[in-house]
């Protein structure tokens, strides 16, 4: 039911193209995955999302557990029916919230007790409960519960959190009993090569349908991010999809693809879009700026998204300056389409064996000026 098919390889790097087959369709890799935390990509309908070329989206177990609750989603026929999205869905386990809500939680080997950010009530999540929630949600891919420590933690503390992540993975595997849902493990270990290697080998030993690398882009230096991207894939199985969590810049995506990663997600396209910032190659245009008031060109003349085909920078400037909801929708749509167009172009370059020339991550200019 779940299969990862490698369709081409770059002759000079570890980059590859592939197809990840799921019960709700296939994902052509490398591929960017928009974030729909609450079973919605903010401000965008499922039909609009389809128009961007999105093939898989991410939702969040922790937030859906709090509202509306997994039982209601299951009663509706599962998350696909609930949000009217027929393509693959991956649900994050809530491990990131262990990091982001650190001031509101208490961690033990059994799980994490959170203070509900909505009403202050106490919520306990164990690895077993997280898996049961995801089974009720009915996503195509469920993520194992992991402990994502802050990047400032010392090596001993990160090693302790890693042992917890590994113990939780074993409990997740024991609990997961759904043949039409894939379970991915998560590699942790901070910036320490020894711990990353240990975690990658441990996680790979279970022969899961896919593997993610987490604890990246959580405030650490760019050099540390690049070190993880360069180092960890050496210890991951070649025949499984590799998901690099939380990465959405062109430079990091191209570097990750060069090292054999396949799937990426990031909130930046919609977060920046909601504040009036649009992607243009590796630049960001703040459309609130007065210089766009009389600019009747599209965000990107080479872009075929619905926003660029139909609206000018001047109109988008007008919408954003007047806090019109349509503005955030249109810019978010463009930003998502922009990243999908980028990963699609990378895929074509790999197949044509010109990835090294067109998207070499060490040549910033090639990313900025290549006509993809």
Order of alpha helices (4+ residues) and beta strands (2+ residues): beta-beta-beta-beta-alpha-beta-alpha-alpha-alpha-beta-alpha-beta-beta-beta-alpha-beta-alpha-beta-alpha-beta-alpha-beta-alpha-beta-alpha-beta-beta-alpha-alpha-alpha-alpha-alpha
